[in-house]
Amino acid sequence: MFDFLAYPLANLILLLYTWLGHSTVAAIAALTLLINLLVLPLTLSQQRSARKLQEFQPQIEKLQKKYANDKERLAQEQMKLYRQAGINPMGGCLPLLIQLPIWFGLIGAIRYCLPTSPLSVFQFSQHIYKWLPGVVGLVPLNSTFLGMDLGRPPSMDQWWSYSLPILVFATSWFQQKLMTPPSSGDDQSQAAMMNQQMQIMMPLMMMFFTLQYATGLSIYFVISSLIRIAQYYLIDRQNGSKGHSRRK
Amino acid sequence: MNRFRTWRWPIGLVILTVLLLGASGCAGGVRATSWTGMTLVGERLYVADVERVVVLDATSGEPGWGFPEDPQETRLGAFQITPAVDEKRVIVASQVPPAGFLGSPQNIVWALDSNTGEELWRFDEASGEYVEGGAIAQGLFLVGNSDGNVYALDVDSGTRRWVFETGHRVWATPLIVSDTVYIGSMDRHLYALNLSDGVKRWDFHAQGAFASTPALRGDTLYIGAFDDRFYAIDARTGTERWHFSGQNWFWGNLAVHDNVVYAADVDGNVYAVDAESGQQIWHQALVDDRRQNEPVRAGPVLSEDGSRLFVGTQNGTLYALDAADGFVVWSQDSEGQMLSQPVVDGSVVYEMLIYGSYRVRARHVDNGREIWVYQPTVEEE
């Protein structure tokens, strides 16, 4: 289904592998950087939106107190505030939706380059871009990293491979925590509760992904999260220098 | 109601994930991840039928015993490797799915009584999948595994006698000649090992992975690789004599007859090459009705007199070529994918399919006319 993305991504991994000293982890890391550069405008706008939400939190809380008994009015006033501030409260979903096909394409690409299934390797043999320099004879790539087989899902015979999904959960949770607008302890609004649920559901979902698929995918998720975290702090520092206060 | 509204986004996200997992073909269930294999011994055809191993009468296609008897009830995973058969036993392998969410699949070699199908022993120490079949010689069963090891098991008890570690997955069937084992690995090496203790004698390094069994003629080994070449290698020293370049990988075994090597690359180009010099004699590109290349996984097989060459394609077509000039004598289409090597016995050629209505079909060598068919026990996903 996602082969239209998987084949180009797999060929890109092959090319990066030749350029980066035949290191599979380095090739996946470089690919992650490239993909993140590609979706940078979206993630930046998501992060700016999240920051604005944080800045407007006191006003939102005031509205919540004022219209505590009128949910409909509260929603209207909140939307009005968002509109005036130029905030898209659902802006966080777009980068996620765009990334989902990339994830699935990447799952396919890893399956082609680090094969555990002969059928997928055979399928890929028809789609290697032979005109790329140095790719002939590369498949299958070296799949061992710290004693783990990057082409296989985590398993008990390589018990330490479970550390990667845990790392995926931890980095993704921290990233989500940074993106989530803070709420006061007594804030029981729908948006606040939804944000709290998302903060735990997203990392759980990503951990579930990485338990099911090749360990190489975890490398992508961990590096992606680290990039987003770094991005957040860069924006934060930029805003801090303009006199904004950092979230507590 | 409010609680539902609060949870709807996270719930929606989970549902979307599950749907996409299913759409990407990654949902659970037993699934053919490789091609299957068959071995003909006398009047019996031993077939790895994905969810079971079954023995067929070679003249009628009538099934005899099956292991497990009822694959719906006893799920032993996917049987895909070509059965290795001697006078007493049939040795196969399967990957048994994990019991729980965090469990690992078990990769098991099964030795079965060749007359009754009863289990004699099992070996479950390998951590990877078995992709191609093993070979039996001098009281040992040798098989490569995706964990990168070559295992030598006692053929009577299944106990491990030695292990040879390679640098990558081993997806090839070994060739055993006298006291030497020749086996290729995805680490781009072809190894010659002592049969008795697994000690390496020599290794040959290519630019691409080896996933096929070498063919031996005199003291020369012929084997294809994933670097778009096939090689002629001195069997005593492991030095290259010549190589021939095709247009894509050579995955299947090569066929050798008289002074000619026959090979097919995965793009469907069939070559006849002089065994001494490596010079091309003829080339035939197999194409479908739309003039598209016919992908070929398995190598060509010769008829007993060496006059016909049979090649199966992923599109389900079996080609019979004239071995002298590569001319297509006949071709027959089937539903499904023909990724296993056909088996020829006298006037009959047996083809094997996955993802089709038939698992095995027997045809006349002369004209491709169907003799019998055997349907798969359980349809693949």
Interface residues (C-beta under 8 A of the other chain):
Chain A: M1 F2 L100 F104 I107 G108 P115 T116 S117 P118 L119 S120 F122 S125 Q126 V136 G137 V139 P140 N142 S143 S155 M156 D157 Q158 Y162 Q190 M193 M194 Q197 M198 M201 M202 M205 F208 F209 L211 Q212 Y213
Chain B: N2 R5 T6 W7 W9 P10 L13 V14 L16 T17 L20 L21 A23 S24 G25 C26 A32 T33 S34 W35 F101 L102 G103 S104 S127 G128 E129 V131 S146 H168 R169 W171 M186 R188 A206 Q207 G208 A209 A211 A225 F226 D227 D228 N248 W249 W251 V266 D267 N293 P295 R297 Q314 L339
